[in-house]
Amino acid sequence: MFKQANPFIRHIRRYFRAYGGWAAVFASPLFAIAFVVTSISYSSWMTKDWTETSKSLIPNLLGFSLGTYSIIFSLVTSRIKRAMKASLGPSGSSRLEEVNATFFHFILVQVIALLWAFVYQGTLITDILKFVSGSHSAAIPILHALRFTGSFIGYLLLIYSFLLILGAALAVYRLALIVDPKDD
């Protein structure tokens, strides 16, 4: 297991660096919109119903995302790939790595949103609330706050994953704008 963990972590770090890190996530207008939509949609995430929405929508979105990702990179010729590798973006990564990072981010957020829904829908929080309510009534408000925080994060991930469709579309648009340096 640890043999596979190191390359996995190394690739995640490389993707995250090419994507722009936490600054790129939190400074993104898409993340800001997701945060605002989640905040004003509190009636949607204050119940567990959002987990069913995630579980029904995200798998379809994942299939679409992976299909689009595969099609785009199967159509990109080796000449275009060389041009993308030669062109550096603002992060210092090649344009090819940036487009890959954008699509990977799109897919990773969807997977995290789906996993969050599965974990949240589990009964661990409910079981802890039942156990603590009998012996430590002072801890109940803290557990409720944790439940609402977890619910807010899950719904935020759901909304953000849908808004990242725009980010992926922009990556495709930027891909079309890349010019082979030999043609300049």
URSULZI-V747581 format. One record per run of one state. SS is the DSSP state (a for helix, b for strand, c for the rest). FROM is the first residue (numbers start at 1). TO is the last residue. If there is no record, write none. Layout:
BEGIN
ss/from/to
SS/FROM/TO
SS/FROM/TO
END
This chain:
BEGIN
ss/from/to
c/1/1
a/2/19
c/20/20
a/21/26
c/27/28
a/29/40
c/41/41
a/42/45
c/46/48
a/49/75
c/76/77
a/78/86
c/87/87
b/88/88
c/89/93
b/94/94
a/95/121
c/122/123
a/124/135
c/136/136
a/137/177
c/178/180
a/181/183
c/184/184
END
